[in-house]
C-alpha cells in the first residue's frame, strides 16, 4: 500500500474522538498484556479511541503466525490519527532499514516508537543500562561477589547491548577484572540459560553469580543448576531482567529488574496527546527501571525487608503534611495495577473514615477487597503488601493511642486479606480458565459443525455475546490474495443489538476496517486477523480487554477454521454448480446445427445460467488476409441485451493481439481474467457496458485453432476465480467445437443439396429421354380393361393437382360427371416422373388415410420398379452399343482395306441405330 493511499483527508466539520492505533506483539505474555493495558487505560482517561493491531515480528520465520502481519497493511490515516508501535519486538528478525521503511509507510501520522532507538522518530525506552548496572552493583556491594558470569541477549539488539554494556562498566567501576570466559552468547528465547550454564560447568569455569539478559534465561539457568545439585543462592546467585510474573513464584523467587510496561504504554499515549496539541516531541525519552530484590541473590525480598522497617519518626506529624507525598508513594507502589484513576485517594479516605469511627468497622477492608478484585495477576497482588507498608510508614507518626491501635488492626486485616487473595487467586484463575476453556470448546464445536455462511454469522453473534464479547464486526476480504483490495462486512453487533446488513454483506475499503457509520463514536477494539494456514480470509473487530488476549487468540483460530470450513463447502458447491451449469450449456448448444442460432443461444444461456451482466461472442474474421493486410479481427457475432444489439449494428470488432482482453485471449490462446477492470491494463473500456466490474475472456479453441473468444462480464468485483477459468474454458472449448460442427454441417448440407440437385437433373433428363423414346405416357385401368390414355382432359386434371404429395380432389371427369380423385406422385430421387391417379364415379366419396397410405406405398413401389426398368432398358441399350462397337472393331481387324472397314461400319450403324443417313468423311489435315 502506497503512502498516497494511507493519507487521505478526513471529512471536515464532523465532531469525533481521535483514534490511536497500537501495533504490538500478538502473544499473551505479561509484557504485551501490560503494555496494552497501559495504552488502553490512558486512552480511556484522555477520551481517545483505540484500535489494537496484534501482529508478529516482521519476517517472522514462523510462517503460520506471520500471516497475522497482514494487519500492518491495514493501518491507515483514514481511520487513525496516531500510532504507538512496539518497534523493539517488531524488529526482532529484521535490520534497522526495514523497520524504518515500515514507519515511513505511515507518514505523516504522528508515531511514538517503543523500545527501539530509531533516528528521527520519537521513541520511549526503558533505562536498560541503569537497571542492569544496579543489579550487578547489588551483587558486588551487597554480597561481595567477584566472579560474575553474564548470559547475553541477541546480538545487535539495542536493549540487549545496553544490558551487556552496563555489566561490563559495573565491573570496571568496582575494579573487577573482565573475563571473557564468563560471558556466554544467547538470545531472549527458551533453552538459552541451561546451555550457557552447561558450558560454564563443562569448561570448569568458576563463577559465584550469574546475571541473565532476561528472566527466561535466568529461570532456565536455575532449573539446570538444580539438576547438577547446585543450590541457588547458596552455591550460585542468579539475577534476571524484566520482572515477569512467574519470577515471584520461582524457587527461589528471582531477583530481577522491573520494567513498567503499563507506564511505558501510558506515557506513549500522553506523548501522542502532546503531538495532537501541536507540541514537538523529543526524539528519545527514558522510563526508569528498578531493581526488585528477592531470594535468588541471597537477600530477603524487598517486601519482607520493608515490612520490618520502623516508622520514619515517632514524633507527632500532621496528616496534611504527608498526605500528598503518601498518595504519590501509594500510586508508585502499585504502578503496574489496572486500577481506576484516583484509587489511592479513595483507599486512603476509606482508611481514615474507618479510623475516625464514623462508619462501622470494615469499610477499609471492603474498599481494599474491591481494588484487589480488579488486580490481574497473583504477582501484582504482592505489591499490595508494599502498599500497606507505605501507608504504615507515613501514617503511623500521625497517630497515637487508640487510633494507632485501630490502624494496626486494620493494616493487619489488610495483610491477611491480601494473603487470602494470594491463596485464592491461582485457584480462581484456574477455575476461570477452565470455564473459559470449556466454553470455547463448546463454541468451537458448534462453529465447526456449521456448513452455511449465514448460519455461521448467526452463531457467532449468539456465542460472542455468551463469551462476553459485547462488540464484534466481522468481514471477509473480497479478494483474499489481495486483502487490501476491499472487504465485505457480514456481521455487526454491539451492546444495542445486531445491525441489519445485506445477506451479501456491506462493501468497504479494507483500510477503513469497517464501513463508515458502523462503528460507534467511542470504542476500544482489537483487530483479529482471520486466516487459515497461508490463506487470508478476513478480519474481526472485537471489543478490547487487554486481559483477554489468550481468548482473542483462541477465538481467532476457531473463527478462521469455521470460516474456512464454510467457505470451502460453498466453494465446492459453487464449483459443482458451475460445472453442472457449464455441462448443461454445452449439452444444449451441441444439439443446435444452425450456426447463427447456436451463437445467439450460447450468449443467452451463459448470461442467464451464470447470472452475468453481459456475454458476447466473437469469431475471428481473416478479411485482412484477403485484402493483403496482416491484421486479423475478432468480430462480435452475438451479444446480450441492448448493448449487444447496439454493438452488432455498429459492426463491433477488436484487433487480434491488440489492447483488449478478447484480442489478447485469441492471440495467446489463453483465458484472461480481470478481477477489477479498473486495474486491468489490457482491456477495451466499452462505454456501452459502464457497470462492468470484473471480466473474463475465454478463447474458443477447436482442433488446435482459435476461432474466436467469449467475453463474460459481471457487475461485482472479483466475481471470478482461477477455478472458474478451468470450468468455463472447458465449456468455451465445447462451444467452439459445436460452432465448428455447425459450420461443417452447413457445408455438408450445401454439398448434399448440390448432389441431390445433380441427381434430380440426371433423373429428369434420363426420363425425358426415355419418354421421348416411348411415346405412350399414360394408361387407364377401368372395367373395360387397360388402355392407353391420351385424352387431353386427363392431362389438364393432372396438371391441376399437386405433383409431389398424395392428394384428394373432386373434379369433373372426361364424361362431364363429378368424380372423387386420389392422386399419388411417382417419385425417383426427389424428381416426379409420373402420377398414379384413382377415380371414383361417386363424387361424394372420401378417401380414408389408409387408402391414401396404400396408394402412396404402391406409387413408391411403382416408381422404383419403373426406374429399375428404365435402368434395365438403358443398360440393354448400352450393351447393344458395346456389342456394335465390338463387331465393328472385329471386322476392322479382319481386313486391311480402309474402304471395306468404313462401309461395314456405316451399314452396322445404319441398321442398329435405325438412322436415315450415315456419313463418314475422311479429311486430310491441311
ABEGO torsion letter per residue (X at the ends): XBAAAABBBBBBGBBBBBBBBBBBBABABAAAAAAAAAAAAAAAAAGBBBBBBBBBBBGBABAAAAAAAAAAAABBAAABABBBBBAAAAAAABBAAAAAAAAAAAOABBBBBBGBBBBGBBBBBBBAAAAAAAAAAAAAAAAGBABBBBBBBBBGBAAAAAAAAAAAAAAAAAGBBBBAAABBBBBABBGAAAAAAAAAAAAGBBBABBBBABAAAAAAAAAAAAAAGBBOAAABBBBBBGGBAAAAABOBBBBBBBBBAAAAAAAAAAAAAAAAAGBBBBABBBBBBBBBBBAAAGBBBAAAAAAABBBABABBBBAAAAAAAAAAAAAAAAAABBBBBGAAAAAAAAAAAAAAGABBBGAAAAAAAAAAAABABAAAAAAAAAAAAAAAAAAAAABBEAAAAAAAAAAAAAAAAAAAAAAAAAAAAAAAAAAAAAAAAAAAAAAAABABAAAAAAAAAAAAAAAGBABBBBBBBABAABAAAEBBBABBBBAAEBBBBBAAEBBBBAAAGBBBGABBABBBBBBBBBBBEABBAEBBBBBBBAAAAAAAAAAAAAAAAAAAAAAAAAAAAAAAAAAAAAAAAAAAAAABABAAAAAAAAAAAAAAAAGBABBBBBBBBAAAAAAGBABBBBBBABBBEAAAAAAAAAGBBBBBGBBBAAAAAAAAGBBBBBABAAABABBBBBAABAABABBBBBBBBBGGBBAEBBBBBBABBGABBAAAAAAAAAAAAAAAAAAAAAAAAAAAAAAAAAAAAAAAAAAAAAAAAAAAABABABBBBBAAEBBBBABAAAAAAAAABBAABBBBBBBBBAAGBBBBBBBBBBBBGGBBAEBBBBBBABAABBBBAAAAAAAAAAAAAAAAAAAAAAAAAAAAAAAAAAAAAAAAAAAAAABABAAAAAAAAAAAAAAAAGBABBBBBBBBBX
